[in-house]
């Protein structure tokens, strides 16, 4: 990917959207491009790292592991999402795991380069505060949903979010993978999916959920 293509992709990130082309060129020169294979966990909870990832194409999920090994899903992300920056700013171990739900193309910046960008372009630092604020609101809404919605309602809302990250409204995930994302047993997710199927909202096949 050349510099011009990188600049075009950077404009899609809320973090960089209001920068001038010349500023984006400076950032693009520091960026490396990687493709993360589907189902790869590329950020691990409690690790010490010095890398920030910017999701260009694909889909990710962010989740935590409890002391008992239970997975708690925090959020989903797609193009325009940035992950890994919090541990660089507060200089503590990673607070969560990040997994690629499909083959995912990312921009990669070292922590040193990311901090240089924040110092050089104050508007990026302001945009980062906006990103943090939005995450907090989304996390609060997520907790509310868990407390107030039925599992079928939560499953439908999650599917609606996932369809934006997968082409043609076809979600290529197994029911077991979906159960990790929603935070319920596979058996209960199967019941919820069958209910949605009976309501005419989805169709099911092997490792594929299609929204109608």
Protein Blocks (a to p, Z undefined) as FASTA:
>chain_A
ZZklmmmmmmmpmklmmpcfklmmmmmmmpccddddehiafbdghiacfbdcddfbdcdd
dddddfkopacdfbdcdehiaehjlmmmnopacfbdcddfbdcddddddfklmmmmmmmm
mmlmmmmmmmmmmmmmmmmmmmmmmmmpcfklmmmmmmmmmmmmpghhiacbdfklmmmm
nopafklmmmmmmmmmmnopaccdehiacdZZ
